[in-house]
Amino acid sequence: MQPGYFILIYFAVITVVAFAMMGIDKRRAKKEAFRIPEASLFLSALLGGSIGSVAGMLIFHHKTNHWYFQAFMPLICLLQVTALLVGLLLKTGLLSF
């Protein structure tokens, strides 16, 4: 299996994990149970799960009142998607330096 497949699998898994963390934390918030720390939510986004984090924010309506989540989660997502696209373009030879 080529290394690129492992990278895609990693990003798929971390995206699902980040999305699930948002859903779990929202459910725990409603039940007033032990919460997932905000640092962990940000870490899952920084490790590659930003698409899942942003999707979780929108679908579960979670952390949408916190300015730092509104500002930084989409920014992290934008940077990661841009890096992914640049990497793909470099790999395919459509972009070169």
VEXNU-492238 format. One record per residue (C-alpha): residue number from 1; residue in three letters; y negated, x, z negated. Coordinates in steps of 0.2 Angstrom, whole numbers, plus 2048, in hexadecimal, padded with zeros to 3 digits. Layout:
N
ATOM  seq  type    Y    X    Z
ATOM  NUM   ALA    Y    X    Z
...
This chain:
97
ATOM  seq  type    Y    X    Z
ATOM    1   MET  800  800  800
ATOM    2   GLN  7EF  807  805
ATOM    3   PRO  7E2  80B  7F7
ATOM    4   GLY  7D6  7FD  7FD
ATOM    5   TYR  7E3  7F0  7F9
ATOM    6   PHE  7E3  7F6  7E7
ATOM    7   ILE  7D0  7F5  7E6
ATOM    8   LEU  7D0  7E3  7ED
ATOM    9   ILE  7DE  7DE  7E1
ATOM   10   TYR  7D4  7E5  7D2
ATOM   11   PHE  7C4  7DC  7D7
ATOM   12   ALA  7CE  7CC  7D9
ATOM   13   VAL  7D5  7CD  7C8
ATOM   14   ILE  7C5  7D2  7BF
ATOM   15   THR  7BC  7C4  7C8
ATOM   16   VAL  7C9  7B8  7C1
ATOM   17   VAL  7C8  7BF  7B0
ATOM   18   ALA  7B5  7BE  7AF
ATOM   19   PHE  7B5  7AC  7B5
ATOM   20   ALA  7C2  7A8  7A8
ATOM   21   MET  7B8  7B1  79B
ATOM   22   MET  7A9  7A6  79F
ATOM   23   GLY  7B4  796  79E
ATOM   24   ILE  7BD  79B  78E
ATOM   25   ASP  7AC  7A0  785
ATOM   26   LYS  7A5  78F  78B
ATOM   27   ARG  7B3  785  783
ATOM   28   ARG  7B2  790  773
ATOM   29   ALA  7A0  78C  772
ATOM   30   LYS  7A3  779  773
ATOM   31   LYS  7B0  77B  765
ATOM   32   GLU  7A5  787  75B
ATOM   33   ALA  7B3  793  75B
ATOM   34   PHE  7B3  7A6  75B
ATOM   35   ARG  7AA  7AB  76B
ATOM   36   ILE  7AC  7B9  778
ATOM   37   PRO  79E  7C5  775
ATOM   38   GLU  790  7C5  782
ATOM   39   ALA  793  7D8  784
ATOM   40   SER  7A5  7D4  78A
ATOM   41   LEU  79E  7C7  796
ATOM   42   PHE  792  7D4  79E
ATOM   43   LEU  7A0  7E2  79E
ATOM   44   SER  7AC  7D7  7A8
ATOM   45   ALA  79E  7D4  7B4
ATOM   46   LEU  799  7E7  7B5
ATOM   47   LEU  7AB  7EC  7B8
ATOM   48   GLY  7AC  7E2  7C8
ATOM   49   GLY  7AD  7D0  7C2
ATOM   50   SER  79B  7CB  7C6
ATOM   51   ILE  7A0  7BD  7D3
ATOM   52   GLY  7AB  7B5  7C6
ATOM   53   SER  79E  7B6  7B8
ATOM   54   VAL  790  7AE  7C3
ATOM   55   ALA  79D  7A1  7C9
ATOM   56   GLY  7A2  79E  7B7
ATOM   57   MET  78F  79C  7B2
ATOM   58   LEU  78C  78F  7C0
ATOM   59   ILE  79D  785  7BE
ATOM   60   PHE  79E  785  7AB
ATOM   61   HIS  78B  784  7A8
ATOM   62   HIS  78D  793  79C
ATOM   63   LYS  780  79F  797
ATOM   64   THR  773  797  7A3
ATOM   65   ASN  766  796  796
ATOM   66   HIS  766  7A8  792
ATOM   67   TRP  759  7B1  79D
ATOM   68   TYR  763  7C2  79C
ATOM   69   PHE  772  7B9  7A4
ATOM   70   GLN  768  7B0  7B1
ATOM   71   ALA  75F  7C0  7B6
ATOM   72   PHE  76D  7CE  7B4
ATOM   73   MET  77D  7C5  7B9
ATOM   74   PRO  777  7C1  7CB
ATOM   75   LEU  76F  7D2  7CC
ATOM   76   ILE  780  7DA  7C8
ATOM   77   CYS  788  7CF  7D4
ATOM   78   LEU  77C  7D3  7E2
ATOM   79   LEU  77E  7E6  7DF
ATOM   80   GLN  791  7E5  7DF
ATOM   81   VAL  792  7DA  7EF
ATOM   82   THR  785  7E6  7F7
ATOM   83   ALA  790  7F5  7F2
ATOM   84   LEU  79F  7ED  7F8
ATOM   85   LEU  798  7E9  809
ATOM   86   VAL  791  7FA  80B
ATOM   87   GLY  7A2  801  807
ATOM   88   LEU  7AA  7F6  814
ATOM   89   LEU  79E  7FB  821
ATOM   90   LEU  7A0  80D  81E
ATOM   91   LYS  7B3  80C  81E
ATOM   92   THR  7B2  802  82F
ATOM   93   GLY  7A6  80E  836
ATOM   94   LEU  799  801  839
ATOM   95   LEU  78D  80B  82E
ATOM   96   SER  78B  81D  82C
ATOM   97   PHE  77F  82A  824
